[in-house]
Amino acid sequence: MLGSTHGTLTTHFRARVVACGEEPHAAVHSMAVAAAEGDLDVSGRPLHAPVPDLDRFFRPESVAVIGASDTEGRPNTGITRQLVAWAERVGARLHPVHPTRESVFGRTCSRSVADLPEQVDLAVLLVGDPLPVIEELGQAKVKFAVAFASGFAETGEEGAAAQARLAAAVERSGLRLLGPNTNLNAFEAFRDDLDGPAIALITQSGHQGRPVYTLQELGVRLSHWAPTGNEADLETADFISYFAERPEVGAIAAYVEGLKDGRSFLLAADRAARAGVPVVAVKVGRTETGARTAASHTGKLTGADQVVDAAMRQFGVIRVDGLDELQDTAALLARARKPQADGVVVYSISGGTGAHFSDLATGAGLRLPTLSEEKQRELHAWIPGYLNVANPVDNGGHPVGDWRGRKIIDAILADPDVGVLICPITGPFPPMSDRLAQDLVDAAETTDKLVCVVWGSPVGTEDAYRTTLLGSSRVATFRTFGNCITAVKAYLDHHRFAASYRSPFDEAPRTPSPSFRKAQALMRPGHQLSEHAAKQLLRAYGIRVPREQLVTSAAASVRAAGLVGYPVVMKASGARLAHKTELGLVKVGLTSASQVRDAYRELTDIARYEGVELDGVLVCQMIERGVEMMVGVTHDALFGPTVTVGLGGVLVEVLHDAAVRVPPFGEDQARAMLGELRGRALLEGVRGGPPVDVDALVEVVLRVQRMALELGDDLSELDINPLMVLGRGQGAVALDALAVCR
C-alpha cells in the first residue's frame, strides 16, 4: 500500500509543480497542507478537479505563429491567414515567427521565439516537430501552445514514445499544450448575434464537431470549441472543468475517442455536476471494432465500455450514440428552463401519430400521465367528443386551423402535472400546419414549460419550419421522433439528477480505517489468498462469513464439525484454488462424523492427485436459504478499482447480469446498482418467497468499496461469490471469496 500511495502522491506532486510553478520543496509543502486540509483521499489522490485558467488561451492578448507563411500554395499560409483573421476578431496582437522571412502578411517577422517583441500568451506551432520549440517557449514564459503536427501516439509505439518525450518537455517547460494532432477548430468564427446560454464543444476528432458547430445556423449559440487531439497535456477533463465555471455555458457537448485519465475525467464531471452544467458526450468504443479504431486514431485506451458507461452515468454525464443526438440533446439542455413537472403530454392532429409517438416515449421511460377527467372535459369543449384526449391528445385536425388550436395548447400547459408538451407534425399541410406552428411558438413564449415540436418533413424548407419554429428560442424543434425522445429524457433525467446530487468525493475517506491496518497484515504481495485468508480479509472489514474452522487432519475436521454445527460444508483451501467445485473439492450437506471423516480424506486425495497445494480443509457452517449474489473488485485500466455486484453462483457466468461503479460512491448509487440488475425481482421475493435483506446487501457493497479505496492497487481482484443474502433483517453471508494481491 505504501508503494502505491507513494506513486500516486508523486504524480500529484508533479502536477502541482507544473500548475503552480513552485519549486519542488514548495510543492511538497503544498501537498502536505493539502493532505492536512483533506484535499486528498485515503489513497493520496486529489478530491477536486483543478480548473486551468484557459482565459488567455481562448482570448489571448498576444499570439505567436511559429512557422508562419504567406507564400501562396503552402499549407502554412492558409493556416496563418485564418489565425490572422481570428486574432483580429478577438483583439489579439499577432507576431509571425520564421527564421528566413522579414515579414508575413505585412507583419514584421521575428527570427525565433527569443526575438519576440513581447511575452505572448499563445504560441501556434506550424512545425513538423514541435519538441525542439517547447524549451524555447518555456524560457520565454509562454502560457499556452498548440501543436498541429501528427505522427505521434496515433501511429503506434514509435509515435507513442515521441509523444511521451513531448509531454515530458511540456511538463518541464511550465506551459500548457493543446495537441499534438489537433486542428484549427479552436480558432473558428463564432456568431456573436445569438442570445441565451451557449454550448461549449470538446472534440478529439475535429470533423465530428461540425454538426454541433452548425447549430449556430439554427439559432443555437456556441461559445467555445476545444479540439483536444492526442492530449499530450491538456485533455478533455481540463476543458470540462473550465467550461463548467463559465457563466455563458449552458451545456457541454463532447466527442470522446479515448480518455487520458479516468480519475481526472470523473473529477471534472463532478465539478460540472456541482455547477449544474450538463455534459453530453459521444464516447466511441462500445464495440471491439470501435475501440480498435479509436485507439489507432488517438493512441489512447478506450477503457472497458461497461465501466465507462457506468462512470458517466454515476456522475451525470449524458451518453448519446450519434452526432445528431449530441447536437439535439446538447441544444435542448443548454436552452430549456428547469422543468416544472416530469409529466409529458403528446399532442397531435392524428391518432396514429400520437399513438406511435406515445409508444416510443413510454418505452424510453418517459412518464405520460393520464389527464384528469376534468381536464379531458375542458379539452372536449374544443375537440370532438369521440376523440381521445386522455394522453396522447388527438384533436382530429380541424381545431388547429382556427381559434381553438391555441386554447387547446394553453389548457394542456396549464395542467400542473404536465412539464413537457410534445407535438409531432409528421408533414406540412398548410395552412393548418402554419397556424399550429405559430400557436405553439406563441404559447411557448408565455410559459416556463418545455414545448417541443418534431417537424417530420424531409424537405425542411417550409416557412413554418425555417422561420416560425427555428426562429423561436423557446420551442425545441427536432427532425426525428427518436432524437426528440432521447433529448427530452436526458433533460428530465439531468434535472432530477442535479436536484439530488451530492458529490461522492465530499464523503470519500481521507484517512485509513482500523480495518485497513488489519487487512494490511493479511496481504501477500504477488499472491492469491486462500479462501480462508480471503475470508479473514472480509472479516477485517466487517463482512460476515460463516462459522468455520481450518483443519489439517480428519480427526480435527470431526471436532470442527461439532463446534460449527451440523450440517456442514467442507472445502479444500489453498492459495492457488479458484474453481474448487469443478475439481470436486467441495462437499455439501454432511450430517455425521463418518461423512466428515470420509470427506476430509477424499478432498486431500483429490488435491494430491491434481497437484494442488493445500493449507488445510475448511469445515463451514451450511447456509441454504437466501439469494445468491456476487460482489467484487477489479481494476480498470482507466479508472482503477471498480466495484461490481450481480447475481451470484453460476448465474453470474451464464447471464452476465451485473452492475458496476467506480469508487467513491454513496448508498444511493449502491442501491441504483441493484436497480439495474435484470434479476432484481429475486431480491423482492418470487413465487411466494420472502424478500431478502437488501439493506445488508447494500452495506456489503459499501464495505467492499471501502476496501477497494483503502487497499488500492494492492488488491488486484476480489470476488465474493456466492454472497448469500438472507431474509429481511437477517443479513448477508459471504460463503466463498477469492482475493488476489498485486
HUBEL-V44311 format. One record per helix or strand of 3 or more residues. SS is the DSSP state (H for helix, E for strand). FROM is the first residue (numbers start at 0). LEN is the number of residues. If there is no record, write none. Layout:
BEGIN
SS_FROM_LEN, SS_FROM_LEN
END
This chain:
BEGIN
H_1_19, H_23_13, H_54_4, E_61_5, H_74_16, E_92_5, H_112_3, E_121_4, H_130_9, E_143_4, H_152_3, H_156_17, E_175_4, H_184_3, E_197_6, H_205_13, E_221_6, H_235_9, E_248_8, H_261_14, E_277_6, H_287_11, H_304_10, E_317_3, H_322_13, E_342_6, H_350_13, H_372_7, H_397_4, H_403_10, E_417_8, H_431_13, E_449_6, H_462_7, E_474_4, H_480_20, H_503_3, H_513_9, H_530_10, E_547_4, H_553_11, E_567_6, H_580_3, E_585_5, H_592_18, E_615_6, E_626_10, E_639_8, H_650_5, E_657_5, H_666_10, H_680_4, H_693_21, E_714_11, E_731_3, E_736_5
END
